[in-house]
Amino acid sequence: MKKKRQSRRLSIAFIIAILFWNVLPMVTIASSFTPGKPITPGEVITPGDPITGGNFIAPGEVYDYGKAYNDGAPVDSGGNLNSGTPIIEGSTDSDGQFITPNSPPSLFPILGGDSIQSGDSVQAGDQADTGNAVSGGDSTQAGDGVQAGDQTDAGNAVSGEDSVHGGTGSNGHVPQNGNSSNGDATQGGNGPNGNAAEEGTGSNGDATQGSNNSNADATQGGSDQNGHAKQDGDGSNGNATEGGSGSSGNASAGNATDAEESPSFLNTILNSTKKSDHFIEKVANFAIDVRNYVLNLGDNVAQGLIATAAGFKFNQLADGKYAVYGKNNLNHSIGNWFYNRYRAYDYNGNQTNFGPHARRIGEARYNAFMQSKNLVGTNGMFSATVSSLKSSMNKSWNVFSKSFWKPSTMMKMGGPVGVTLTSVGSISEYSDGFTDFSGLASTDFAASLTTDVAIGMTSTAAGSLASTMGTGALAGSLVPGVGTAIGAVIGLGVGFSTTYFFNGTRPGRKLKEGSVTFFKKGYDAVVDGFNKTKDFVTNSMSKIGNFLKPGG
Amino acid sequence: MNKEVSFKESRIVGTTILLLGTGFLMSWVPDGNYMLLMFNFLLAFIAGCLFYYFWRTTKHESKRYFSLLSFVMINVIAIHFSIPLLRIYFLTPTFWIGVVMLIIMVTLPYVYARKIAYGVQKPSKSKIGKIYLIYLGFLLSFGGSAYMGSLYTSNADAITLALFTFLGALFLLFLAPILLIKPEEMDELMKK
């Protein structure tokens, strides 16, 4: 029964895990939505037919005058109000008698109803057509073209007259201008148009035919914009360099709008979803994922959690010794495997573990255990921090350490395997996707790789340090077991943000670039020195050879 | 374990340095901000003063002392960790949802502090404990893989980082109140 219940619980946990992973990709996909196409302007709203006038509204019958209010007398009685100051003005109310004539004016507006016919001026609402100016608002798309407008300046530089063409060029309808006599103008026009891509190349061809030197220059300016600069530019004029310089800025801005290059959320989480050019890179990325998800984190977290669940803990006794609590064995064989590995530790360089019946240990063993689990013993924070730092660095990065080459480290793909995996990206970049390995001999590659590894080491160190500090503070508290979890979260946060600092922020990137050039200079100096020595030796040898030559 | 804590063992300096470190790093996400940096440092210094005050008053009860120190440390780190996401999504719906989540996570765990304390230490016997373990597992695998990914690609993503630290902050806030429970009460709780 117990087993059944356990397996039911396990299966529920798995279902929750699978559900979670199903939801996460949805969120990540949502984050990678790319902007849709810009809305192309609709057709111009043609004005409707004018409203044909209906029948004129015949004026109604003339109202007969009502009887005049002869009883203006009460108004006079308003004169009583004269007692108040404002009411003095009230006397002007006596003019209210005009109210009576008001009735005739009421007739006039009705006649003026004809002016409603002049409501034809509502047709002048055709000015809504001038709302087409709104479609001109599409020129906001061509806003990219505004950058290209700089190139029209370049065109102007060629000849004052062309600037006029540049003006015409601002009309999006380049091809017409291009075919027209002003081949120059066309090119200038290509600049401001975002649509330049197609039209620009076309017009360039025309321009070269146009045979005006100044025009030809302008063409190149235009063509550069389109990114086709190299072909056209090189063909027609050496001046292309001018246009090229102008356009290159615009071209990069154009690429920037394609947000496809930025890594998606999913890519950041799963290496194997990255767009890799080469099969080897794909395999390496998949291996990295397996290492991250299955071997490292799964193993460590499972060990810690199972040990906590089994009640494994220490308690200091009055005589300075430590009592060991916790179940001897777990019923579940897999659980037991994790539990036993959690109880294993390094003691004076030897791998040992707390057996099922270890119940009372000395302080040295207690410290050794705490340190090998990255917890803190009684030796004080500094030594524990340093030792945990050393072990994590050795396992991951130090080629000269024994544990770097250990099979168990390699099993987790730390050590040499990890370093190889880290290098795959740089190697691929500098070997043109594993096809041309000559780039690997460059000092650029060596400097870039060194810097990447150094950043990896720094962030590992920072994360490990923070983790140890956080865990250590909690080790003495009410809930020492929770310290592992909190330390892990803090360590990850610090390590992650350290990497971000070096790769994602401006001062960090400057530091990184600085160290790349620093390493490169160093390597160059070494290579240079080697070459000089080599030359010296070769020269000396040839001299000696010449000297020894018969008759030399 | 209730021995007296010497200043050397008190972790006052080390923990303050840790808080200065997290404050520094978090004020660079997504980009540097000196005002925020000053604020984060100020928070760390205040925490340092509190540590010293705790040490003066409770150094004879090591468990109580380290619990209080951890409580302040966890809260300050949670504040540092939650700021990047709020900065990136400032005044958008995400920002407000984030604020609501933080408010709930700051208040609610105090109500359930005892249940959480029991659950965290005996996860197999409590629902809260199981939820805690599952959340922790996902949090670590998410953060770990994203971190390793950023190492391999040399291209850390500010949003992923901010998301992880925000989730981490919620986790820390969830655990913080249990450190305020007095040692005697905790012993009684665990006997249940």
Interface residues (C-beta under 8 A of the other chain):
Chain A: A13 I16 A17 F20 L24 S31 P263 F265 N267 T268 I269 L270 N271 K274 N285 I288 D289 R291 N292 Y293 N296 L297 G298 V301 L305 T308 A309 N315 Q316 G380 M381 F382 T385 L421 T422 G425 D452 I455 G456 S459 A462 G463 A466 M469 G470 G472 A473 L474 A475 G476 S477 L478 V479 G481 V482 G483 A485 I486 A488 V489 I490 L492 G493 V494 G495 F496 S497 T498 T499 Y500 F501 N503 G504 T505 R506 P507 G508
Chain B: M1 K8 E9 R11 G14 T15 I17 L18 G21 T22 L25 M26 W28 V29 P30 D31 G32 S62 K63 Y65 F66 S67 L69 S70 M73 I74 I77 F81 A117 V120 Q121 P123 S124 K130 L133 I134 L136 G137 F138 L139 L140 S141 F142 G143 G144 S145 A146 Y147 M148 G149 S150 L151 Y152 T153 S154 N155 A156 D157 A158 I159 T160 L161 F164 T165 G168 F171 L172 L175 I178 L179 I181 P183 M186
